[in-house]
Amino acid sequence: MTYGQAVQDELRPQTRELRRMIPEVYKGFAALHGAAFADGVLDAKTKELIALAISVNTQCDGCISSHARAAAKNGATLEEAAEAIGVTLLMGGGPASIYAPRAYSAFQEFYAQFHPDEAQ
């Protein structure tokens, strides 16, 4: 089972339907997302790694997939993702030990997509 693109593909039809019903809510969320991930003192890569770690602790496969993809796209390395995910084991205990491997698997999938010459 993959935890990256397959999760996004599964959620896409439902998300599009709901977005059509409540476009202003999604527009507001998109604005918040853009502001939260804009480069500031922390760059987008670091923010995406933080979001990936939080996704593990909230046990959200869709969030894991989205932030794994964005972290890989923004230049996070396999080692950086592993370390960020590793912190979730401290903070999330047993449940994180289930979602952490899912997150790393998703990150590896997207890392290979964005960095085909470097993927292990």
N, CA, C and O atoms as a GROMACS GRO file, in nm:
protein
  480
    1MET      N    1   0.084  -0.119   0.000
    1MET     CA    2   0.000   0.000   0.000
    1MET      C    3   0.088   0.124   0.000
    1MET      O    4   0.189   0.130   0.069
    2THR      N    5   0.048   0.221  -0.078
    2THR     CA    6   0.121   0.347  -0.077
    2THR      C    7   0.042   0.450   0.003
    2THR      O    8  -0.080   0.443   0.013
    3TYR      N    9   0.113   0.543   0.059
    3TYR     CA   10   0.051   0.645   0.142
    3TYR      C   11   0.064   0.783   0.082
    3TYR      O   12   0.022   0.881   0.144
    4GLY      N   13   0.120   0.792  -0.034
    4GLY     CA   14   0.143   0.921  -0.096
    4GLY      C   15   0.034   0.956  -0.196
    4GLY      O   16  -0.074   1.001  -0.158
    5GLN      N   17   0.063   0.936  -0.322
    5GLN     CA   18  -0.028   0.975  -0.430
    5GLN      C   19  -0.162   0.903  -0.422
    5GLN      O   20  -0.265   0.961  -0.456
    6ALA      N   21  -0.162   0.778  -0.380
    6ALA     CA   22  -0.288   0.702  -0.372
    6ALA      C   23  -0.387   0.769  -0.277
    6ALA      O   24  -0.507   0.771  -0.306
    7VAL      N   25  -0.340   0.823  -0.168
    7VAL     CA   26  -0.428   0.892  -0.073
    7VAL      C   27  -0.484   1.018  -0.138
    7VAL      O   28  -0.603   1.047  -0.126
    8GLN      N   29  -0.399   1.093  -0.205
    8GLN     CA   30  -0.447   1.215  -0.271
    8GLN      C   31  -0.549   1.183  -0.379
    8GLN      O   32  -0.650   1.252  -0.393
    9ASP      N   33  -0.523   1.077  -0.455
    9ASP     CA   34  -0.616   1.037  -0.561
    9ASP      C   35  -0.751   0.995  -0.503
    9ASP      O   36  -0.856   1.024  -0.561
   10GLU      N   37  -0.748   0.927  -0.391
   10GLU     CA   38  -0.872   0.881  -0.327
   10GLU      C   39  -0.955   0.999  -0.277
   10GLU      O   40  -1.078   0.996  -0.287
   11LEU      N   41  -0.892   1.100  -0.223
   11LEU     CA   42  -0.964   1.214  -0.165
   11LEU      C   43  -1.008   1.319  -0.267
   11LEU      O   44  -1.099   1.398  -0.240
   12ARG      N   45  -0.945   1.320  -0.383
   12ARG     CA   46  -0.968   1.428  -0.480
   12ARG      C   47  -1.116   1.445  -0.519
   12ARG      O   48  -1.163   1.559  -0.516
   13PRO      N   49  -1.192   1.341  -0.555
   13PRO     CA   50  -1.332   1.364  -0.597
   13PRO      C   51  -1.419   1.423  -0.486
   13PRO      O   52  -1.499   1.513  -0.512
   14GLN      N   53  -1.404   1.374  -0.365
   14GLN     CA   54  -1.485   1.426  -0.254
   14GLN      C   55  -1.448   1.571  -0.224
   14GLN      O   56  -1.535   1.654  -0.195
   15THR      N   57  -1.319   1.601  -0.231
   15THR     CA   58  -1.273   1.737  -0.204
   15THR      C   59  -1.328   1.833  -0.308
   15THR      O   60  -1.374   1.942  -0.274
   16ARG      N   61  -1.322   1.794  -0.434
   16ARG     CA   62  -1.373   1.882  -0.540
   16ARG      C   63  -1.522   1.908  -0.522
   16ARG      O   64  -1.569   2.021  -0.540
   17GLU      N   65  -1.597   1.804  -0.488
   17GLU     CA   66  -1.741   1.821  -0.468
   17GLU      C   67  -1.770   1.918  -0.353
   17GLU      O   68  -1.854   2.007  -0.367
   18LEU      N   69  -1.702   1.899  -0.242
   18LEU     CA   70  -1.725   1.988  -0.128
   18LEU      C   71  -1.680   2.129  -0.159
   18LEU      O   72  -1.745   2.225  -0.119
   19ARG      N   73  -1.570   2.144  -0.230
   19ARG     CA   74  -1.520   2.276  -0.268
   19ARG      C   75  -1.622   2.352  -0.353
   19ARG      O   76  -1.637   2.473  -0.340
   20ARG      N   77  -1.692   2.280  -0.439
   20ARG     CA   78  -1.796   2.343  -0.521
   20ARG      C   79  -1.912   2.393  -0.433
   20ARG      O   80  -1.975   2.494  -0.465
   21MET      N   81  -1.939   2.324  -0.325
   21MET     CA   82  -2.050   2.360  -0.237
   21MET      C   83  -2.014   2.477  -0.144
   21MET      O   84  -2.100   2.559  -0.112
   22ILE      N   85  -1.889   2.486  -0.102
   22ILE     CA   86  -1.848   2.591  -0.008
   22ILE      C   87  -1.720   2.660  -0.057
   22ILE      O   88  -1.616   2.652   0.008
   23PRO      N   89  -1.728   2.726  -0.171
   23PRO     CA   90  -1.605   2.784  -0.230
   23PRO      C   91  -1.540   2.891  -0.145
   23PRO      O   92  -1.418   2.902  -0.143
   24GLU      N   93  -1.618   2.970  -0.074
   24GLU     CA   94  -1.558   3.077   0.006
   24GLU      C   95  -1.479   3.021   0.124
   24GLU      O   96  -1.377   3.077   0.163
   25VAL      N   97  -1.526   2.911   0.180
   25VAL     CA   98  -1.452   2.848   0.290
   25VAL      C   99  -1.317   2.798   0.238
   25VAL      O  100  -1.214   2.818   0.302
   26TYR      N  101  -1.320   2.733   0.123
   26TYR     CA  102  -1.194   2.683   0.066
   26TYR      C  103  -1.103   2.799   0.024
   26TYR      O  104  -0.981   2.789   0.034
   27LYS      N  105  -1.162   2.907  -0.024
   27LYS     CA  106  -1.082   3.024  -0.060
   27LYS      C  107  -1.012   3.080   0.063
   27LYS      O  108  -0.895   3.117   0.057
   28GLY      N  109  -1.084   3.086   0.174
   28GLY     CA  110  -1.025   3.133   0.300
   28GLY      C  111  -0.915   3.040   0.349
   28GLY      O  112  -0.811   3.084   0.396
   29PHE      N  113  -0.940   2.909   0.338
   29PHE     CA  114  -0.839   2.812   0.380
   29PHE      C  115  -0.715   2.824   0.293
   29PHE      O  116  -0.603   2.815   0.343
   30ALA      N  117  -0.734   2.844   0.163
   30ALA     CA  118  -0.619   2.860   0.072
   30ALA      C  119  -0.537   2.983   0.109
   30ALA      O  120  -0.414   2.981   0.102
   31ALA      N  121  -0.605   3.090   0.148
   31ALA     CA  122  -0.532   3.211   0.189
   31ALA      C  123  -0.453   3.185   0.317
   31ALA      O  124  -0.338   3.226   0.327
   32LEU      N  125  -0.514   3.118   0.413
   32LEU     CA  126  -0.444   3.084   0.537
   32LEU      C  127  -0.324   2.993   0.507
   32LEU      O  128  -0.215   3.012   0.561
   33HIS      N  129  -0.346   2.895   0.422
   33HIS     CA  130  -0.238   2.802   0.383
   33HIS      C  131  -0.121   2.879   0.322
   33HIS      O  132  -0.005   2.858   0.358
   34GLY      N  133  -0.154   2.969   0.229
   34GLY     CA  134  -0.049   3.048   0.164
   34GLY      C  135   0.029   3.134   0.263
   34GLY      O  136   0.152   3.144   0.254
   35ALA      N  137  -0.041   3.194   0.356
   35ALA     CA  138   0.025   3.278   0.455
   35ALA      C  139   0.111   3.194   0.550
   35ALA      O  140   0.222   3.234   0.585
   36ALA      N  141   0.060   3.079   0.591
   36ALA     CA  142   0.134   2.995   0.686
   36ALA      C  143   0.261   2.938   0.625
   36ALA      O  144   0.361   2.922   0.696
   37PHE      N  145   0.259   2.908   0.496
   37PHE     CA  146   0.375   2.844   0.433
   37PHE      C  147   0.464   2.940   0.356
   37PHE      O  148   0.561   2.898   0.292
   38ALA      N  149   0.433   3.069   0.360
   38ALA     CA  150   0.520   3.167   0.294
   38ALA      C  151   0.654   3.171   0.367
   38ALA      O  152   0.661   3.156   0.489
   39ASP      N  153   0.760   3.193   0.290
   39ASP     CA  154   0.891   3.206   0.352
   39ASP      C  155   0.892   3.324   0.448
   39ASP      O  156   0.839   3.432   0.419
   40GLY      N  157   0.951   3.302   0.561
   40GLY     CA  158   0.968   3.406   0.662
   40GLY      C  159   1.098   3.374   0.733
   40GLY      O  160   1.198   3.344   0.667
   41VAL      N  161   1.099   3.380   0.864
   41VAL     CA  162   1.217   3.339   0.939
   41VAL      C  163   1.243   3.191   0.913
   41VAL      O  164   1.357   3.148   0.902
   42LEU      N  165   1.134   3.113   0.904
   42LEU     CA  166   1.145   2.972   0.863
   42LEU      C  167   1.111   2.962   0.716
   42LEU      O  168   1.019   3.028   0.668
   43ASP      N  169   1.185   2.881   0.643
   43ASP     CA  170   1.155   2.863   0.502
   43ASP      C  171   1.043   2.760   0.484
   43ASP      O  172   1.005   2.690   0.579
   44ALA      N  173   0.991   2.751   0.362
   44ALA     CA  174   0.879   2.662   0.333
   44ALA      C  175   0.915   2.516   0.361
   44ALA      O  176   0.830   2.440   0.409
   45LYS      N  177   1.037   2.476   0.333
   45LYS     CA  178   1.079   2.337   0.358
   45LYS      C  179   1.065   2.304   0.506
   45LYS      O  180   1.009   2.200   0.541
   46THR      N  181   1.116   2.390   0.591
   46THR     CA  182   1.109   2.366   0.736
   46THR      C  183   0.964   2.362   0.782
   46THR      O  184   0.927   2.276   0.862
   47LYS      N  185   0.883   2.453   0.733
   47LYS     CA  186   0.742   2.456   0.771
   47LYS      C  187   0.671   2.329   0.725
   47LYS      O  188   0.586   2.277   0.797
   48GLU      N  189   0.704   2.280   0.608
   48GLU     CA  190   0.642   2.156   0.560
   48GLU      C  191   0.685   2.035   0.644
   48GLU      O  192   0.606   1.945   0.668
   49LEU      N  193   0.810   2.034   0.688
   49LEU     CA  194   0.855   1.926   0.776
   49LEU      C  195   0.781   1.932   0.910
   49LEU      O  196   0.746   1.828   0.966
   50ILE      N  197   0.758   2.051   0.961
   50ILE     CA  198   0.679   2.066   1.084
   50ILE      C  199   0.538   2.015   1.061
   50ILE      O  200   0.484   1.940   1.143
   51ALA      N  201   0.478   2.055   0.951
   51ALA     CA  202   0.342   2.011   0.920
   51ALA      C  203   0.335   1.860   0.901
   51ALA      O  204   0.238   1.797   0.943
   52LEU      N  205   0.438   1.801   0.840
   52LEU     CA  206   0.442   1.656   0.824
   52LEU      C  207   0.444   1.588   0.961
   52LEU      O  208   0.373   1.490   0.982
   53ALA      N  209   0.525   1.639   1.052
   53ALA     CA  210   0.532   1.582   1.186
   53ALA      C  211   0.398   1.596   1.259
   53ALA      O  212   0.353   1.502   1.324
   54ILE      N  213   0.337   1.711   1.249
   54ILE     CA  214   0.206   1.730   1.312
   54ILE      C  215   0.103   1.635   1.252
   54ILE      O  216   0.017   1.583   1.323
   55SER      N  217   0.112   1.611   1.121
   55SER     CA  218   0.020   1.520   1.054
   55SER      C  219   0.027   1.379   1.110
   55SER      O  220  -0.074   1.311   1.121
   56VAL      N  221   0.147   1.336   1.146
   56VAL     CA  222   0.163   1.204   1.207
   56VAL      C  223   0.089   1.201   1.340
   56VAL      O  224   0.015   1.106   1.368
   57ASN      N  225   0.108   1.303   1.421
   57ASN     CA  226   0.046   1.303   1.554
   57ASN      C  227  -0.105   1.325   1.550
   57ASN      O  228  -0.174   1.288   1.645
   58THR      N  229  -0.156   1.384   1.443
   58THR     CA  230  -0.301   1.397   1.430
   58THR      C  231  -0.362   1.278   1.356
   58THR      O  232  -0.483   1.270   1.339
   59GLN      N  233  -0.275   1.186   1.312
   59GLN     CA  234  -0.318   1.062   1.246
   59GLN      C  235  -0.403   1.090   1.122
   59GLN      O  236  -0.509   1.030   1.103
   60CYS      N  237  -0.355   1.181   1.039
   60CYS     CA  238  -0.428   1.226   0.921
   60CYS      C  239  -0.353   1.183   0.795
   60CYS      O  240  -0.256   1.247   0.755
   61ASP      N  241  -0.398   1.075   0.732
   61ASP     CA  242  -0.330   1.025   0.612
   61ASP      C  243  -0.330   1.127   0.498
   61ASP      O  244  -0.231   1.138   0.426
   62GLY      N  245  -0.440   1.200   0.481
   62GLY     CA  246  -0.444   1.303   0.377
   62GLY      C  247  -0.343   1.413   0.403
   62GLY      O  248  -0.278   1.463   0.310
   63CYS      N  249  -0.331   1.452   0.529
   63CYS     CA  250  -0.234   1.555   0.566
   63CYS      C  251  -0.092   1.504   0.547
   63CYS      O  252  -0.005   1.576   0.497
   64ILE      N  253  -0.068   1.379   0.587
   64ILE     CA  254   0.064   1.319   0.568
   64ILE      C  255   0.103   1.324   0.422
   64ILE      O  256   0.213   1.367   0.387
   65SER      N  257   0.012   1.279   0.335
   65SER     CA  258   0.041   1.277   0.192
   65SER      C  259   0.070   1.417   0.139
   65SER      O  260   0.167   1.438   0.066
   66SER      N  261  -0.014   1.511   0.175
   66SER     CA  262   0.002   1.647   0.125
   66SER      C  263   0.133   1.710   0.170
   66SER      O  264   0.204   1.771   0.090
   67HIS      N  265   0.165   1.696   0.297
   67HIS     CA  266   0.286   1.761   0.348
   67HIS      C  267   0.412   1.683   0.315
   67HIS      O  268   0.520   1.742   0.306
   68ALA      N  269   0.403   1.552   0.296
   68ALA     CA  270   0.518   1.475   0.248
   68ALA      C  271   0.555   1.521   0.107
   68ALA      O  272   0.672   1.540   0.075
   69ARG      N  273   0.453   1.539   0.025
   69ARG     CA  274   0.476   1.585  -0.113
   69ARG      C  275   0.538   1.725  -0.112
   69ARG      O  276   0.636   1.751  -0.180
   70ALA      N  277   0.478   1.814  -0.033
   70ALA     CA  278   0.527   1.952  -0.030
   70ALA      C  279   0.667   1.962   0.028
   70ALA      O  280   0.748   2.042  -0.018
   71ALA      N  281   0.698   1.881   0.130
   71ALA     CA  282   0.833   1.883   0.187
   71ALA      C  283   0.935   1.836   0.084
   71ALA      O  284   1.041   1.896   0.069
   72ALA      N  285   0.902   1.728   0.013
   72ALA     CA  286   0.993   1.678  -0.091
   72ALA      C  287   1.010   1.781  -0.202
   72ALA      O  288   1.121   1.805  -0.249
   73LYS      N  289   0.899   1.842  -0.243
   73LYS     CA  290   0.903   1.943  -0.349
   73LYS      C  291   0.986   2.064  -0.308
   73LYS      O  292   1.052   2.127  -0.391
   74ASN      N  293   0.982   2.097  -0.179
   74ASN     CA  294   1.056   2.213  -0.128
   74ASN      C  295   1.200   2.180  -0.088
   74ASN      O  296   1.267   2.263  -0.027
   75GLY      N  297   1.246   2.060  -0.122
   75GLY     CA  298   1.388   2.030  -0.105
   75GLY      C  299   1.428   1.955   0.020
   75GLY      O  300   1.547   1.941   0.047
   76ALA      N  301   1.332   1.907   0.098
   76ALA     CA  302   1.368   1.828   0.216
   76ALA      C  303   1.435   1.698   0.173
   76ALA      O  304   1.398   1.638   0.072
   77THR      N  305   1.533   1.656   0.249
   77THR     CA  306   1.604   1.531   0.218
   77THR      C  307   1.540   1.414   0.293
   77THR      O  308   1.457   1.434   0.382
   78LEU      N  309   1.578   1.294   0.255
   78LEU     CA  310   1.530   1.175   0.325
   78LEU      C  311   1.568   1.181   0.472
   78LEU      O  312   1.489   1.144   0.559
   79GLU      N  313   1.688   1.226   0.500
   79GLU     CA  314   1.737   1.235   0.638
   79GLU      C  315   1.659   1.338   0.719
   79GLU      O  316   1.624   1.314   0.834
   80GLU      N  317   1.632   1.453   0.658
   80GLU     CA  318   1.555   1.557   0.727
   80GLU      C  319   1.414   1.509   0.758
   80GLU      O  320   1.362   1.531   0.867
   81ALA      N  321   1.352   1.443   0.661
   81ALA     CA  322   1.217   1.391   0.684
   81ALA      C  323   1.219   1.286   0.794
   81ALA      O  324   1.132   1.287   0.882
   82ALA      N  325   1.316   1.196   0.790
   82ALA     CA  326   1.325   1.092   0.893
   82ALA      C  327   1.341   1.154   1.032
   82ALA      O  328   1.277   1.109   1.127
   83GLU      N  329   1.426   1.255   1.044
   83GLU     CA  330   1.446   1.318   1.176
   83GLU      C  331   1.321   1.391   1.223
   83GLU      O  332   1.284   1.382   1.340
   84ALA      N  333   1.255   1.462   1.133
   84ALA     CA  334   1.131   1.532   1.171
   84ALA      C  335   1.025   1.431   1.215
   84ALA      O  336   0.955   1.452   1.314
   85ILE      N  337   1.014   1.324   1.140
   85ILE     CA  338   0.918   1.219   1.174
   85ILE      C  339   0.958   1.151   1.305
   85ILE      O  340   0.872   1.111   1.383
   86GLY      N  341   1.087   1.138   1.328
   86GLY     CA  342   1.136   1.077   1.452
   86GLY      C  343   1.090   1.150   1.577
   86GLY      O  344   1.065   1.087   1.680
   87VAL      N  345   1.078   1.281   1.570
   87VAL     CA  346   1.031   1.358   1.685
   87VAL      C  347   0.887   1.319   1.720
   87VAL      O  348   0.847   1.328   1.836
   88THR      N  349   0.811   1.277   1.621
   88THR     CA  350   0.671   1.240   1.647
   88THR      C  351   0.661   1.120   1.740
   88THR      O  352   0.564   1.106   1.814
   89LEU      N  353   0.761   1.034   1.738
   89LEU     CA  354   0.758   0.917   1.828
   89LEU      C  355   0.766   0.960   1.973
   89LEU      O  356   0.699   0.903   2.059
   90LEU      N  357   0.846   1.061   2.001
   90LEU     CA  358   0.854   1.116   2.136
   90LEU      C  359   0.720   1.179   2.175
   90LEU      O  360   0.667   1.153   2.282
   91MET      N  361   0.669   1.262   2.086
   91MET     CA  362   0.551   1.340   2.119
   91MET      C  363   0.420   1.263   2.107
   91MET      O  364   0.322   1.296   2.174
   92GLY      N  365   0.418   1.160   2.023
   92GLY     CA  366   0.292   1.090   1.996
   92GLY      C  367   0.285   0.946   2.045
   92GLY      O  368   0.178   0.885   2.039
   93GLY      N  369   0.395   0.892   2.092
   93GLY     CA  370   0.396   0.757   2.146
   93GLY      C  371   0.350   0.650   2.048
   93GLY      O  372   0.383   0.655   1.929
   94GLY      N  373   0.275   0.555   2.099
   94GLY     CA  374   0.233   0.439   2.020
   94GLY      C  375   0.159   0.474   1.892
   94GLY      O  376   0.194   0.421   1.787
   95PRO      N  377   0.057   0.562   1.898
   95PRO     CA  378  -0.010   0.595   1.773
   95PRO      C  379   0.084   0.654   1.667
   95PRO      O  380   0.070   0.626   1.548
   96ALA      N  381   0.180   0.733   1.711
   96ALA     CA  382   0.276   0.788   1.616
   96ALA      C  383   0.362   0.679   1.555
   96ALA      O  384   0.407   0.691   1.441
   97SER      N  385   0.386   0.572   1.630
   97SER     CA  386   0.469   0.464   1.575
   97SER      C  387   0.399   0.392   1.460
   97SER      O  388   0.465   0.322   1.383
   98ILE      N  389   0.268   0.407   1.448
   98ILE     CA  390   0.194   0.351   1.335
   98ILE      C  391   0.196   0.449   1.217
   98ILE      O  392   0.217   0.408   1.103
   99TYR      N  393   0.174   0.575   1.244
   99TYR     CA  394   0.166   0.674   1.137
   99TYR      C  395   0.303   0.723   1.089
   99TYR      O  396   0.314   0.771   0.977
  100ALA      N  397   0.405   0.712   1.170
  100ALA     CA  398   0.539   0.756   1.130
  100ALA      C  399   0.590   0.679   1.008
  100ALA      O  400   0.640   0.741   0.914
  101PRO      N  401   0.581   0.546   1.006
  101PRO     CA  402   0.626   0.475   0.886
  101PRO      C  403   0.542   0.510   0.762
  101PRO      O  404   0.595   0.514   0.651
  102ARG      N  405   0.414   0.536   0.782
  102ARG     CA  406   0.330   0.579   0.669
  102ARG      C  407   0.383   0.712   0.613
  102ARG      O  408   0.393   0.730   0.492
  103ALA      N  409   0.417   0.802   0.704
  103ALA     CA  410   0.467   0.932   0.662
  103ALA      C  411   0.600   0.919   0.588
  103ALA      O  412   0.621   0.984   0.486
  104TYR      N  413   0.688   0.835   0.638
  104TYR     CA  414   0.817   0.819   0.572
  104TYR      C  415   0.801   0.752   0.436
  104TYR      O  416   0.870   0.787   0.341
  105SER      N  417   0.710   0.655   0.427
  105SER     CA  418   0.682   0.591   0.299
  105SER      C  419   0.630   0.691   0.198
  105SER      O  420   0.672   0.692   0.082
  106ALA      N  421   0.537   0.777   0.241
  106ALA     CA  422   0.483   0.880   0.152
  106ALA      C  423   0.594   0.976   0.110
  106ALA      O  424   0.603   1.012  -0.007
  107PHE      N  425   0.678   1.016   0.205
  107PHE     CA  426   0.787   1.108   0.171
  107PHE      C  427   0.881   1.043   0.070
  107PHE      O  428   0.921   1.108  -0.027
  108GLN      N  429   0.917   0.917   0.091
  108GLN     CA  430   1.006   0.848  -0.003
  108GLN      C  431   0.946   0.845  -0.143
  108GLN      O  432   1.016   0.864  -0.242
  109GLU      N  433   0.817   0.820  -0.150
  109GLU     CA  434   0.749   0.816  -0.280
  109GLU      C  435   0.761   0.950  -0.352
  109GLU      O  436   0.797   0.954  -0.470
  110PHE      N  437   0.731   1.058  -0.282
  110PHE     CA  438   0.738   1.190  -0.345
  110PHE      C  439   0.882   1.235  -0.367
  110PHE      O  440   0.911   1.304  -0.465
  111TYR      N  441   0.972   1.198  -0.277
  111TYR     CA  442   1.113   1.232  -0.295
  111TYR      C  443   1.164   1.172  -0.426
  111TYR      O  444   1.233   1.238  -0.503
  112ALA      N  445   1.129   1.046  -0.450
  112ALA     CA  446   1.171   0.980  -0.574
  112ALA      C  447   1.112   1.050  -0.697
  112ALA      O  448   1.175   1.057  -0.802
  113GLN      N  449   0.992   1.102  -0.683
  113GLN     CA  450   0.927   1.174  -0.792
  113GLN      C  451   0.999   1.305  -0.823
  113GLN      O  452   1.021   1.338  -0.940
  114PHE      N  453   1.036   1.380  -0.720
  114PHE     CA  454   1.098   1.511  -0.740
  114PHE      C  455   1.250   1.505  -0.754
  114PHE      O  456   1.311   1.598  -0.805
  115HIS      N  457   1.311   1.397  -0.708
  115HIS     CA  458   1.457   1.382  -0.713
  115HIS      C  459   1.493   1.242  -0.763
  115HIS      O  460   1.552   1.163  -0.690
  116PRO      N  461   1.457   1.210  -0.887
  116PRO     CA  462   1.476   1.072  -0.935
  116PRO      C  463   1.621   1.025  -0.936
  116PRO      O  464   1.646   0.905  -0.924
  117ASP      N  465   1.715   1.115  -0.950
  117ASP     CA  466   1.856   1.075  -0.952
  117ASP      C  467   1.914   1.051  -0.814
  117ASP      O  468   2.022   0.993  -0.802
  118GLU      N  469   1.844   1.095  -0.711
  118GLU     CA  470   1.895   1.084  -0.574
  118GLU      C  471   1.822   0.980  -0.491
  118GLU      O  472   1.872   0.942  -0.384
  119ALA      N  473   1.707   0.933  -0.536
  119ALA     CA  474   1.625   0.842  -0.455
  119ALA      C  475   1.698   0.712  -0.429
  119ALA      O  476   1.771   0.659  -0.513
  120GLN      N  477   1.675   0.662  -0.307
  120GLN     CA  478   1.739   0.536  -0.266
  120GLN      C  479   1.647   0.420  -0.292
  120GLN      O  480   1.682   0.306  -0.264
   0.00000   0.00000   0.00000
